[in-house]
């Protein structure tokens, strides 16, 4: 169905009216003078109506564009308002966990908002990380930098903002790290995750379980991460990997005080408890590297014999080979 607009229909309507006037003039009911006057009047009316309808059409076009702009702006304002409300709600938790004056907290809020334009995390997520950091004892002056580092790690490690804030904050405390050290360890974990079957979040999980033991043993942070990644890459769940690493490090550190069965377990792979204890005391990482190197050089028969523990404590051979 084709529908004419009022603007397009006007000439047709006027032509029809003029045709009626011509017929009346031809029939003698309308003089030529009256017909001419009616024609001129009709023409003027057409021009007036056409001008009016043109104005309406233009006004409607302009109004429509204005309404679209207003609606878009309104939608943007609503979205921005909702985001602001969510941020303020999340930042309320920051106020509870981070000590600072109103001015200092307002500055921190501004930093988080600005950060949300530079990092693929919302201001609300960044506030959740900042709140977790504050709860775990991160100093107010370090909260901004901590939030930036952890937010980037959460993206790389496929962790939510809250998960990353809690996990990385705890790791910072367990390993007694500064913010730059957190970033350096995060880079190492990311590299291990990219080059092994271990996922970054799993490595972090294991590190939280072995932090105290690895520090007591004397492992560097990156070395502990490498050991955790190696265990996880072998298919060990984080809980099992953490338990095995803790048991191995604890026993190796005190190998000269372990039972006869434990000493025999070391002897079965060509090591003495005394030399192992001395090596751990002098250079913990070197001692661990030597142990792993020794295990890697065992022949298939020796490995088979070493896998048969004479007692429960003899399982150090299994733990080391894992």
N, C-alpha and C positions, 0 to 999 in steps of 0.2 A: 504494500500500500504506500503510495507516494503522497506525502502531506506537504502542502504549501505553507510557508510562513506567512504571517500577516503582511510583511513587507513585499513578498513576491505576489501575494493575492490582490493587492490594491489596484494595480493597473487593470487586471481582469475585471474586477468589480466596477471600476469607473467606466471601462469600455462598454460593459453591459448596460450601465445607466445611460450613457450617451446614446447607445443604440435605441434604447426606449425613447429618448428625447427625439431622435431623428424620425422614428416611426410616428410619434405624435405630431411632429411638424409636417410630415408627409400627409398625415390624415387631416391636416387643417386645424387641429386642436391647439397648435403651438405656432406662433409667428416666428419668422426667421430671426427677428431681433431677440425674442425671448429665448430661442434656441441658442443663439450666439452668447447671450449673457449667461445662460446655464452652463454652456461648455467652458467658458472662461472661469466661472466659479468652481466648476468641478476640477479643472486643472489646478487651480490654486489650492484646493482642498487636498488634492493628491500630493502636491509638493509639501504641504504642511504635515500631512500624515506620514509621508515618506521620511521627512526629516525627523519626526518624532520617533518613528519606529527604528530609524538608524541610530538615534540617540539611545533608545532603550537597549538595542542590541549591543552597542558599544559599552554601555553601562553594565550590562549583564556580563559581558566578556571580562571587563575590568574587575567587576565584583567577584566573579568566579576565581580569577587569578589571585585576588586579594584574600579570598576565603581559603584557598589552597595554602597560601603562604602562612596565614594565621593558624590554620590547622596544623601545618608542619611545625611551626614554631611552638605551638601549644604542646604537640606531642613531644618535641624535644625538651620543653620545659618540664613536662611531667616525668619523662625518663630521667632527666638530670635531678629533679627533686627527689625521686625515688632512690637514686644512687646516693644522693647526699644524705638522705635519711638512714640508709643502710650503713653508710660510712660512720655517721655520728653514733649509731647504735654500736658498731664494732669498736669505735674509738673509746667508747665508755669503758670497755674492758682494759684498754691501754691506760686510762686514767687510774684504774684500780691497781694496776701492777707496776706502773712506772712512776717513780717519785719525781716531782718537778713542779715549778710554779705554773700558774695559768699561762703566762707568756711563753715559757719553755715548752709546754705541751701544745700550745697553739702553733709554735714554730715547727714542732715535730709533725703535727697534723698537716701543715702546709708541705713539708718535705714528702710525706707519704702521698699526698694528692699529686704532687709534681712527679714523683717516682712512677705513679700509675700510668703516666703518659710515655714513659721511657721503657718500661718493663711490661711484658704481657701478663700482668696481674692487676686485678681491680684494686682500688684504694681500700675496699672492704677486706680483701684478702691480705693486703699489706698490713692493715691494722691488726688482723688476727696473728700474723707473725710477730709483730711488735709486742702484742700482749703476751704471747708465749715467751718471748725473750725477757720481758720484764718479770714474768712469773718465775723464770729460771735464774734470775739474778743478774741479767745483763744491765750494766750501768746505763743511766739515761743518756749520757753523751755518746754511748756506743749503739744505742737502739737503732738509729737511722742506718748506720753502716751495716749492722747485723741484719736488719730487715732486707736491705738491698742484696747482700750476699746470699742469704737464705732463700729469698724469692727466686733468684737465678738458679740456685741449686734445686729448688722444688720443681722447676720447669725441666731441668736436665735429668732429674732423678724420677720423674713421673710421680710426684707426691703432691698431695693437696697442701695448701698453705698452712693449715693447722698441723698436719702431720710433719711437715718439714720444720716448722717452728719448734715443735716439741722435740723431735728427734735430733736435729742439729744443735739445738740449745743444750740438750742433755749431753751430747757428744762433746760440746765445748767444755762443759763442766767436768765430765769424766776424764778427758784428756788434758784438761787445764789449758785450753787454747786461747790465744788472742784472736781478734777478728781476722787479721791477715792470715794467721795460721789456719783458721777455719776455712778460709778461701783456698789456701794451698792444699789442705787435705781434701777439700771438695773436688778440686781439679784432679787430684790423684785417684779418688774414688771413681770419678767420671771416666778417667782413662782406663781403669781396670774394668769398668762396666762395658766400655766400648770394645775392649779387646779380649773378653772372656765370656763364658756363659753365665756369669754372675750378674744379677741386676743390681743397680746402685742402691736401691732401697734395702735389698737383702744384705749387702755389704755393711750398710749403716747399722742394720739390726744386729748383725754379729758383733760389730765393733762396740756397740753399747754393752754387749754381754761380756766382752773380753777386756774392756778398757782398763779396769783395775789391775788385772793379772799381767797384761802386756806392759803396763807402766812399771810394775814391780819387777818384771823380768828384765826390762831395759830396752824394749823394742821402740824404735822410732815410730811416729804416728803413721807414716806412709808404709812402713814395714808391717805394722799391725793390719793395715788395710789390705796389703798384698796377701797376707796370710789368710785373712777373712775371705777375700775374693777367691783364693785357691780352694778353700774348703767348700764354699758355696758352688763353685764351678763344677765340683765333683758330684753335685746333686744332693749335698747334705742340707737339710732344713736348717734355718738359722739357729734354732735352739740346740740341735744336735752338734752343729759346727762349733758353736760357742762353748758347749760343755767339753768337747774333745780338745779344743785349743787350750782352754783353761787347765784341763787335767795334764796335758802334755807339757805346757810351760811350767806349771807348778812342780811336777816331778823332775823335769830336767834341771830346774834351778836347785833342787835339793837332792840330786841323784846320788851323792856320796852318803846321804843319810837314809836312803831307801832300803828296802828289804833285800835279802839275798836273792830272791826270785827276780826282783827288778834289776839287780846288777847283772844277773845271768841273761836277762832279756837284752840288755845293752851289749853284753859280750857276744851274744848270738849274731849281732850285726857288726861286730868288729870294733866296738867302742868300750871304754872302761868308765865306770861311774865317777871315779876320781878325776880323770881327764875332762870328762864332760862338765863336772862342777867347776873346775878351774877355768875352762873355756867360757862358760856362762858368766862367771864372775869377771873375767877380763874383757870379754867382748861378746855380749849376748847375741847380737845379730849374726856375728861370725860363727858362733857356736851352733846356732840354729841352721845356718847355711851349710855348715860342715855335716851336720846330721842328715839333712835332706839330700846332700850330695852323696853321702855314704849309702843311703837307702836306694838312691837311683842307680848305683853301681852294682847292687846285689844281683847275682844270677837268679834264674827262675827257681833252682833248687833251694838256694839260700833263702829266698823270699818265702817259699813254701814252708820251710822249717821255721822261719821266724814268725809265720802266721799262726803257729801252734803254741799258744802260751802255756807255760807250766803252772801258772796260777793266775788269779784275777789281776794282780798287779803287773803281770807280764804283758798286759794289753797295751803298754806304751808303744810296743812295736807296731801294733795296728794303728794307734793314734798318729804316730809319726808318718807312717806310710800313707795315711789318708790325706 
